[in-house]
């Protein structure tokens, strides 16, 4: 964090205020950034706490402004800890300042007091009548003894005031023990608790806390409480300790303090443990509070919606779980709340007024609606049938099938999802680019059918080891978008192993690499940690080469037996080209394992450029005298690129797919099929039948050429009015299809559903839809390696529709022209609210040919006819009031 004058001074340890209260800051309050200053640290005039006020403006053009600095005068302090300990004046903030008992060595192993910055956290609490900040940092209390300087400041947003301060070296100050790495907070009643680490030349580093009641004299903390005794000293870790500790207050009751800090279970390096404990003052009164809870659902389906956010007008918010449930603790009061899920592409809900009583629970449910959001989920390859290339890896000169799973992480279902695959990677050709995903429900996923296919060609520029970058263009009835992903190639080259031992007779380096417990990785390399310590260390080195034409992600796995632990720990570092100078550990540095194998650090990885050599070094951590030998370790180096395995060549031409719309003359329909228009249907229209038909209702005969295997895909829709039908192929039952859906009506169903029947051998095959039990749909067929051969002599004629709102007992009239050769008339009527309606079919002379009444809201009537002419269909409202009625009538005619 910097001053307003560039390069004047930079603060590495400034902290933001952190809310600890159910009561948020006053409306419009800025954020506070806090740091201490002194003549020695930043040239301040006097000893102060700096406060900056940060104001943000959100929206399409967010902005941030920083107010001029406000200083609060505090008691003088000295942050120089190291001078007396080391017997010399060294750089302010140098690390080895906090003593430990032996065997910790003075300059090597004493601990960093980190006196140059505030310690985590700056705890903010709004008490209603005042705002309060508590904070702390480490100082030289007296005689070069580390102590914790703490402050309470009030009303930082208006006129910041120092209420109390102190430097804690014990309730009865002692001159031997050092206290540092503090964290401080206040509970709901204003009681304060400070946690910290404590150490000396005779005291193993431990965790303690000390505090004060709100009624205690200002500036004083009481007797300390031992939270966790130390059981060892820290050795060879670069002096850092803790980084950092944390004192927080339980948000549920405002009274329980939770302190988290570090301790050692035994002497060692990088073997720390974390301790968490809670404390509570008996005088603390929990704040008045209540709960806003509820469930967020999908407005369309009513199913629970996870990953939604409910926001309350006081600034609090809560996310929904997998059951769509949320719960937010708030002070009693009147609020407005609303739900949103912008990451899902949901529109925000309308706001609701919520009243919360003390100790009460207010339930407020919301529902959300919005668009689907299709995203890449995963991919899988299939290279079977490629000879030596059938190894589950993309190799050169190979045909590969690719399945891409797409997830719908949005706010609504996606129907009729289709994908088109493409790539610009040299030497890669996509031969099967199209795939169908059908309908993908919210939070659902689907894989493409058929599988995509692509081939690699070294002659056309494909390079083994280079990832293939794909773009999948997705379309649905609701939206269109593209996703990108990559798949690796030519993996699986044999790994290389090395075994060895480190003895005092091996080659020498005069320092070791610092260990930061962060193993290197290919995705994010790291800078050289730098050398540490002095004295002779011993090492082995092993050269390897990336022979590929592209860079390779190399992984090193190192294990060692029990002899390579404690004072005989080992460590591994990788270098590019050569281990040029064992006395300059950062020259040619590539990567390291973070720490030693005996501490569970066994793997690290790094990128090696094409055609380059790299060297893996294994060295001793401790110098001669401590190190006596590591008798056995094992290296396994993997990630090399396989540039030798070759597949079976390019992909054959994909089979031809032909799609037939629902009005194709090859499809045979029984009486009762009507045509309706829909913008989301294929070609803008579809067929439906609402009759109960025993036997064949619709059929299609196809032929598969010799030497081919065919597939027939039946495309249909679903609605809340949908029923069932049986599918037969070649007179054999295959499945019962349900057309029942969560949304949509009889005449406006949801599309995007499909059933595929593959493995059709060469020859003739007949698809039949039998035994329809009510409303069923056809949106067409798609044939792969097959063609239609049926030519039905009759089928549905022109469909006539009408709609209106007849009064009780009144009706709608339709005139239906039946051409010569017409054989039947079928009609269906639907009322908007499911009330009874009656259908009448009258001949051109007015004779009643058919009559049907239903109380379910859907009525069908049909009759055979022999004479051409103008027939009349009458729909009668049998309810007690006006109702919307829709009617469709279709004659069966000769073709």
Secondary structure, 3 states (H helix, E strand, C coil): CECCCCCCCECCCCEEEEECCCCCCCCCCCEEEEEEECCCCCCCCCCEEEEEEEEEECCCCCEEEECCCEEEECCCCCCCCHHHHHCCCCCCCCCCCECCCCCCCHHHHCECCCCCCCCCCEEEEECCCCEEEEEEEEEECCCCCEEEEEEEEECCCCCCEEEEEEEECCCCCCCCCEEEEEEEEECCCCCEEEEEEEECCCCCCEEEEEEECCCCCCCCCCCCEEEECCCCCECCCCCCCCCCCEEEECCCCCCCEEEEEEEECCCECCCEEEEEEEECCCCCCCCCCEEEEEEEEECCCCCECCCCEEEECCCCEEECCCCCEEEEEECCEEEEEEEECHHHCEECCCCEEEEECCCCEEECCEEEEECCCEEEEEEEEECCCCHHHCCCCCCECCEEEEEEEEEECCCCCEEEEEEEEEECCCCEEEEECEEEEEEECCCCEEECECCEEEEECHHHCCCCCCCEEEEEEEECCCCEEEEEEEECCCCCCCCEEEEEEECCCCEEECCEECCCCCCCCCCCCCCCCCEECCCCEEEEEEEEECCCCCCEEEEEEEEECCCCCHHHCEEEEEEECCCCCCCCCCCCEEEECCCCHHHCCCEEEEEECCCCEEEEEEEECCCECCECCEEEEEEEEECCCCCCCECCCCCCCCCCEEEECCCCCCCEECCCEEEEECCCCHHHEEEEECCEEEEEEEEEEEEECCCCCEEEEEEEEEECCECEEEEEECCEEEEEEECECCCCCCCCCEEEEEEEEEEECCEEEEEEEEEEECEEEECEEEEECCEECCCCCEEEEEEEEEEEEECCCCEEEEEEEECCCCCEEEEEEEECCCCCEEEEEECCCCCEEEEEEECCCEEEEEEECCCCEEEEEEEEECCCCCEEEEEEEEEEEEC
